[in-house]
Amino acid sequence: MYDVIVIGGGASGMMAAGRAAERGKRVLLIERNRRLGEKLRITGGGRCNITNAEPDEHALLARFGDAEPYLHSAFAKFGVKDTFAFFEKLGLPLVVQARNRAFPVSEKAADVEAALERYISTHGVQVRTSTPVTSIESDGNRITGVVAGSELLTASQFILATGGLSHPETGSKGDGFKWLTALGHAVTDPTPTIVPLRIEEAWVSRFAGVSIPEMKISFFVEQEKKGSFKGPLLFTHFGISGPTILNAAGKVADWLEEGIVSARVDLFPSMDLGILDKHLAEVFREHSNKGLRNALKEVAPPGSSDLILSLVPQIDPEQKVHSLSKENRRTLAEVLKGIPLTVKGLMGFERAVVADGGLQIEEVDMRTMRSKKFSNLLVTGDVLHITRPSGGYSLQLCWTTGYLAGENA
């Protein structure tokens, strides 16, 4: 018999197991995959956005929406500063980049996973990989054991760290939701919330990989403007992505319920149409003997000039700039200020960075991560129904809840 059994060898599970073992507990960590940290290895495009270094804790917690009031106590016990100290102690210094996103200096997610494996190994956590749990057994208000294969594994305390439904290829099957529901807990059905958008127009696939460092995208339902977002954008073979799009997806999902959603991408959000037209005129005068295709590269964001020209087939891209009419120049300016798109829908769980849903936090003591229904069950990370944007917030939630679960198990 163990003191603590942790189900799930991802970010929060390894943190929980390591902290419990650091306190002298006999800990078993069970993982269905053949190795730990599968999802962690692909986080942040393989760079691993460990946390968000927003210095104002109230501003940080406000990004967790309705969960904010429940998180103050948890973050007071293990917050962003503690995350920095924790990983630096493990020999993994962090660096803060744009929008307060913190990464390992090496920018390698595999280094984060390796540091956590060192952590649990140092403190004697016993690990079983390739071991899917099939059920959780209970008696009254206590968990009595977990079934893995034909074996019943028992412990005094159990930590559920199975994650949500995003990136199911990494083993996130939503088993924790199923078990919690069977135990009588209230579980909100998951939806992919931080996810790229599918676009109707076929031309987007031809420009997959084109990245716009700064733009403004505005969304409309039946011509009524619903909202705008500024930041980077990435064209993909199925539509659009990037941090700005990922964080807008939840709202777009709501707007899709109202009707057809269209969008306009403004590549020059700091200029109005008239000023941009004058700017084009000045640049084209300087390059009057160039072909339009080459001259437009002096104005449009890198990689986007061919995209712009494809949207104005009536304009010859090979003509000399000095022969371009004022009307056609104005048309180019209008496209630069509003690339038209039609949103077909959201990508599914397989593309989701984060999927919401999970155990309703009213049923958890967020000071300890202990279930209010089962005295020896604690929960962490994506098992909880807490919405948040991309940018390091999800992993910080893993570190905070994992640490508290390990501390209190």
N, C-alpha and C positions, 0 to 999 in steps of 0.2 A: 504494500500500500504506500502511496505517495502522500506528501503533504499537499502538493498542488499539481493538478493536471491542466496544461494549457492546450487548447484545441486551436490550431492555426499557427503556422510558422512564418507569418508575414511580419511587417514592421511592428505593429502593436503587440503581436504575440511574442516575438523575440524580446521586446522591451519588457513585457510583463514577466516572462519566464526568467530573464536575467535578473530583474530586480528582486523577485521572490527568492531566487537562489542566493543572491547577494545577502539576503537577510538570514541565510542559513537554512532555508527550506529545501526539502527533497522534491525536486521538480521534474516532471516529465512533459516534454513538448512534443505534440503529435502533429504531423504534417502529411497531407494526402499526396503531395507531389514528391518526386524523387529527391528534391533539394529544397532548402529553405529560401524564402525571399524571392520567389519568381516574379511577382508583380513589382517588387521594389527595384529589381534589376532594370525594368523598362521605364521607371518613373522619370518624368521630365525629359523624355526622349533619350533616356540612358544617362542623363547628367545628374538626376536626382535633386529636385528642388526640396531640400530638407525642411525648410521652414520659411516663414515670412518674418522679416526683421522689423516690422512696424513697431516703432518705439513707444507709441501710445497704446497701452493695453486696451483701453476702452474702444479705440478705433479698430484695433485688431479683432476684438471679440464681436464688434458690431457686424463684422463680415460673416458671422455664423447665424445671422437672421434671428428667428424666434428662439433659438437655443441660447442666445447671449446671456440671459439672466441665470441660466443653470451652470455656466462655465466659469464664472469669476472665482469661485472657491477652488476649482480644479486647476486653473492656470496660476493661481497664487501659490499652489504647492509645487507645480512643475510647469513653467512657462517657457517662453522663447529663450531667455537668458540661460535657463537650466539646460535647454537643448544644446546651445553653443558649448557650454561647459562640459556636458556629457560627452559629446563627440570629440572635443579637443582632448579630453582625458583619455579617450580611446585612440589618440594619435591621428585624428581626422579633423584638421582645422577647416573652418568654413570661410567663405567669402560672400559678401553681399553684393548683388548686382542690381540691374534696373528693377524698378518697382518693388524694392525691398526683398527681392527673392534671394534666399541664401542657398548656396551650393557647396559641396566639398571643393576644396581648392583644386583637387585633381579633376573635378567635373566628371567623375565616373561613379555611376550608381552602384556598380559592383564593389567599389571600395566601401560604400556605406553598408552593404550587406555583409561584407567580410568583417567589418568592424563589429557589427552586432553578433556575428558568429563567434568572434574572439571573446566578446563580452559573456555570452552564455557558456562558452567552453571554460573560460577562466573560473566561473563560479559553479561549475559542475552540473549544469543542466543535462539531463539525459534526453536524447533526441531520437525519435522514431520517424523516419521519413517513409514515403510510399505506404502510408498507413491511413486509409480513409476511415473516419468514424461514421458508423451507420445509424447510431441512435444515442440519446442521452436518457438515462434511467433516473426516476425520481420516486420519492416516498414522502408524502406530505409536503412540507415546505423545504425539503432538502434534496439535493442531487446525490444519488447513491453511486453512480458510476457511468462510464461511457463504453459503448460496445464498438470494438474495432475488429472486424472480421468475426471470428467466433469467440473472441476474448473479451471478458468484462474487466475493465481497468477501474480501480477505485482510488479515491483520494479524500482528503478532508475538505479541500477547496477546489473549485473548478473555474477556469477562466475561458470564456468563449471569445475567440479572436479570429473568426472565420472570414471576416471581410464581407463585402457586399456583392454586387453582381457585375461591376465594371470589369472589363478584360477577363471574360470567362475562360479564355484559353490559358490563363495562369492558375486555374483551379478555383476561381471565385464562382461557386455554383449557387450561392444563396442558401446553403444547408443550414446555417445558423438561424435564418429567418424561419425555416420550416420547423426546426427543433423548438424554438421559442414559442411559436404558435401552438405546437402540440403541448407545451408546458402551461399554456393558458395565458401567456403574455400577449399584450396588444402590439401587433406588428403592422406598420404601414407598408403597403405594397410598393416595391421599388420602381423608379423610372430613371432612365438615363438623363442626368441634368447638366453635366458639364461635358459637352459632346459637340462634334462638328455638325455643320448643316449640309443637307443634301440640296443641290441646286438643280432646277429644271433645265436650264440652258445647257445644251450639249457642248458649247464651245469651251466651257470651263476646263474640261478634261485636257484640252490641248495646251493649257497653260499651267498644268500641275507643276508645282515647285516654285512658281513665281511668288515672291514674298514682298509685301508692301510694309515698310517699317513704320509708317504712320499714316492713318487714314481715319475718316469718319464714316460709319455705316448707319444709315437710317432705315427703319422698318415701317411698313405701311400695311394696313388691312383695308382693302377696298378703297384705296386712295387716302385713307385717314392715317396721318402720321402717329405712330405709337411710341417711338423712342429712338434715341441715337446713342452710339457708343464710339469712343475714340481709342485708337491703339493700332497694333500691327495686325496684318491679315495674311493668310497663306491660302493660295489656290491649290486645290487637290484634284485628283481624278474624279472625285464624286461631288465636289462642291467647294466649300470654304471652311477654314479652320484657323487656328492661332488663338492666343489667350483671350483676345477681345471677343471672338466668336464663341469660344467655349463658355465664357462667363455670361454671354447674352442668351444662351440656348434655352435656359429655363423660362425666360420671359417669352421667347419666340414660340416655345411649345404652347404657352397659354394663348398667344395670338393666333396660332394655327387653329385653335378651337373656334375662333370667331369668323374665320373665312380665309380667303387666299392672301398669303403674305408675300409682298414684294419688298425689294430693298434697293437702295442706291448707295454706291460706294464713292465717296468724295476723296480723291487723291490729294486735294489741296484744301484741307479744311480751314486753313488760316487765311485764305484769300476768297473774296467773293468773285462771282463770275466776271464782272467787268474788269477787276484788277488782274485776274488770271489771263483774260484775253489780251490786255495790254502787255503783260509779261511775255506771253507767247509772241506777240508782235515784235517785241524788243529782241528776243532770242532769235527769231527767224530772220530779222534784219542782219544780225551778226553772222548768220550762217546762210545767207541768201542763195549761195550757189550750191548748197548741199541738197541732196534728195530729201524729201520729207521724212522718209523712214529714219535716216541718220540724224536729221535735225531734231526730230521729236525726242530722240534719246538724250538730248541736252536738257530737256525739260521734265519728261515723265520719270517716275521712280524707276530705278534699275530693273530691267527685265519686263517692264510693262508696256513699252512702246508698241510692240507687235500686237499685244492684246487690244490696245486702244484702236489701232488701225483696223483690226479685224471687225470692230464694231461700227465702222464707217465705210462700208464697201463702195460707196459712191465717190470716195476720195481716192485718187491714184497715189499710192504710197511712194512711187518712184519719181513723181514730178518734182521739179526744182521748187524750193521753197518760195522763191521770188514770184512764181506763177500761181501760188495758192491764193484763192480769193478770200476776201474778208469774211464772206458767209461761211466758207469751209473752215476757216480758222476758228470762227465762233463755234461751229459745230464741234470741232476738236475740244475746245474749252468746255463745252457743255458735257461731253463724254467724260473728260477728266474730272469734272465736278459731280458726275452722277452715273457711274457704270450701273446699268439696270440688271437686276437679278430677280428670279422668282424662287422662293423657298419651297422646295418639294416636301421637306420634312426634316426630322432629326435622324442622325445615324443611331444605330442601336447600341446595346450593351457592349458589343464587341469593340466599339470605338470610344466608348465613354471613358473619360478620365475619372469621373466620379459618378456613381449612381446613388440617388438618395433612397429613402425608405429604410425600414429596419425597426428595431425596438424603440417604442416611444419613450423619450427620456423622462417622462413623468413617473415611469415605473422603475427608475434607477436612482439610487443615492449618488449623485454626481460628485460628492466629496470623496467617495471611496470606490465608485464604479460597481457597487454591489446591487444586485437585484433586490427589489422590495418584496418580491414574492418568494424567492428562494434564498435562504440565509447564507448559503455557501456557493452561490453562483455570482461571478463578476463578468462584466462585458466590456469590450473595448472597440475603438476604431470605427470602421465602416459597418459594424453590426448595429450601431446606434443611428437613429433617424435624425441626422443633423446635416442640413444643407450648408454648403460653403463654396466659395469660388476656387478656381485654380490659382496657383501662385504660392504654394507652400503650406496652405491652411490644412489640407487633408493630412499630410504627414505630421504636422504639429499636433493635430488631434490624436494621431496614433501614439506619438511620444507621450503626450500628457495622460491620455486614458490608460495606455499600457503601463506607464510608471505607477499610476495610482492603483491599478488592479494588482500589480506585483507587490506594491507596498502594503496593501491591505488584505491580501489573500492569506 
